[in-house]
Amino acid sequence: MSRIELVAPCHFGLEAVLKKEITELGYEIVRVEDGRVTFCGDEEALCRANVFLRTAERILLKVGDLRAVTFDELFEGIKGLPWENYIPKDGKFWVAKASSVKSRLFSPSDIQSIVKKAIVERLKAVYGLEWFPETGAEYPIRISFMKDEASVCLDTTGLSLHKRGYRTMVSKAPIKETLAAALLLLTPWRKDRILVDPFCGSGTFPIEAAMIAANIAPGMNRSFTAEKWTNVVGRRHWYAAVDEAGDLVDDRIETDIQGYDIDGDIIRAARQNAAAAGVDHLIHFQQRPLAELSHPKKYGFLVSNPPYGERLEEKSQLPALYTQIGERFRELDSWSMYLITSYEDAEKYIGRKADKNRKIYNGMLKTYYYQFLGPKPPKIKRQESAE
């Protein structure tokens, strides 16, 4: 398997961020679609993508594409794919997820059943077996239909890549780690700039920022399903990817990353999560209400996931809350502010139209990423040394 096709799903609206990440890892983009980026690589790419990508939800290994408008066509199409190249005699395999959009085959349970039967028939013929023990490594399968065209993949990741392993304590409405990382990467913030989250909750924005600043790969301290696929990916590739990630870490840097929340228990949880991520020394967490938000320095960044008011009883509180956000922001000299919220009147009560507004789907919830841009800091003039 010197050249393979890999599919990286992501949040709708953030495909460009993921594409840039994949390109910077050195891999060729095949196509960009709503909620997914397909790219080419090799066994090493499969491992490095899982370890290094901050904004992908998982990494799928493409087995094949097919078109089917009947279950007979689906059965024959699946049966025609080279499953023996991936699943050994003792492999445990099942269809973990089937999805369908604008396709004549739309029942996930029926699609899952047909796909499993077709794979069994294929492997029976190849291995000369009538029964499979399924006692070995796990090979979860994902199939997604779009307008009768199906993409058939093996899930190399297992637990979603947003499960970094550090977040043991969560707040009431946590933002996914992958989404937080993508939103940070959409800003011009860099590790030498100030970053404050006034609604930090369990600390996801500050922790992801600190990991970016210290160049800590998000997947270097977790495991993946495909680590046990020794028939597909050599163990040496996993070791090499983790070793590479370890060599790139620089957590001795100085940062000004702060997280505030009005709830003291949540702040304690955020500190625990930061410690689990190995970045607690890079973040200052403090119990502080929004009314006390201030900072003496210029050119900082507010990046936050404020309350949306999804519950009916909270909606009445939103005008006052977003008015206060606007008031505190105006007191921060030359700062920029980035907010993700589903509250459509956010700009009205903040008192300023966003310079940019990006629509992003957080699960099934339509949200907006409001971007209020401050001035760029002046460039530091370098004094040329006399020869």
Disulfide bonds with the S-S distance in Angstrom:
none
